[in-house]
Structures are given as C-alpha cells and as structure tokens.
Amino acid sequence: MKKDERALRKAIIEKCLWMNASGLNQGTSGNISARHGGRMLITPSATPYEAMEPEMIASMPIEGDHGAWDGPLKPSTEWRFHLDIIRARPEVGAIIHTHSPYCTALAVARKPIPAAHYMVAAFGGTDVRCSDYATFGTEELSRAALRALEGRNACLLANHGMIVAGPGLEKAMWLAVELETLARQYFNALLIGGPVVLSDAEVAETAKSFASYGLRDQPASGTGKTRTKG
C-alpha cells in the first residue's frame, strides 16, 4: 500500500472517530468514502471505528465490476449510493453519511430544509431536499439519493439520515457539520411558529458572496469550528 493511500485510509478513520465523538453520528450507523484514483475507499460494514485499522478499509473499483471489492472486510452496506454518486459526479472526492439527530428527525418527518438560513446556499441551491424512501443498501435507495442530489451536494434520506458530498474529506466533513447545524436551526424555528424563508434572489446573492470570500474552497478542520460567519 502506497503512502498516500495509507494516509487517506487513516484520515477516513479519524473522521469517523470525530463524527461519533462530536455527536454527529452514533455507533456504526454512519459511513465515509473517498475517491483514490480509479477506486473508492469506504468504511467496512458493522465495524466499530475504535477498532478500525487502515487495512480494514474496503477498496472498490469506480468503473468496471460494479460491487467488486478488495479487503479483509466487506464494505459498508451503503456502498451502493457512495459508489453511484462518485461514478455520476466526477467532482465528488468524498461522501459522508450519518444519522445525525436533527437531520434524521427532519428525514423521519420527510421535511426538506428550506432557505431558513442563508447557509443553505452552501449546499448548491435554495433548499436541501428529502429523498423518497427506500430500504437501506438497495439500488432503489441509491436512485432516490441521486435524484435528491441533483444540483446539490447534500440531501436528507427519508426515514434514515443525511448524505453530503464534497471535493475531499475535509470539505465533506465541513458540509456535514453545516447541514446538521442548519437542520437544528430549522427544527427549532418550527417550534416557535416556523421560519421566515429567504427568497431565491436572496439565496442567490448569498451564493455570489460566498464565491468572493472563498467559502467554496474552504476546508474543514474536522473540529466542528469552521462555521463561516456572515
């Protein structure tokens, strides 16, 4: 195993440990993947993050034999939507899936997140969609996720959790933190009568402002301390 691949495998494990320690995920319910050349590296199925070693990360070809994998442990049961997103979206270098509390609460209610806060623009549109429901690990779920992600880099999965996709692990984790924060804000606003939703024009103006101070290229530290201030 080359040095750069080992470093990426270790980074995946570090992000898994951090997202559980931070409360962004629980147990082994989440999973992380990253593009490495012509292959996808993904966390193995039902393996505690504390026990995970770089060699345990599964490796799957992005093209060719769909579902083939190398490694001592089989890939996450959610490998299909990870792989299909990476295959369909060449700009995506990493994907994070979690059952974070507020995103999952909205997904259980099948509520998309509207432009309740200007940070919705970080996800590529004027809302974060909630996908149709499908059983975990299935081709149907993968198709539903791809539909919900059209023109976006995040979505909620109905009665399930959330997905974010970024150019690399750092930005993907940053987006995951931002999405859970946005979900919490929206959830709390619903408790006091509902938010005042921003217009499409206001969100578009925010998106332009993001470009001017580099938010789109801003990496995450993995510490949850990277929230951009207006």
Protein Blocks (a to p, Z undefined) as FASTA:
>chain_A
ZZklmmmmmmmmmmmmmmmmnopagcjlbccdddehjbccdddehiafklpcfklpccdd
fbhjehiacdjbdcdfklmmmmmmmmmmmmbcbdcddddfklmmmmmnopacddfbfklm
mnopabdcddddddehiaklmmmmmmmmgopabdcdehibacdddfbfklmmmmmmmmmm
mmmmmmmmmmnopaadddfklmmmmmmmmmmnommmpccehlopacccZZ
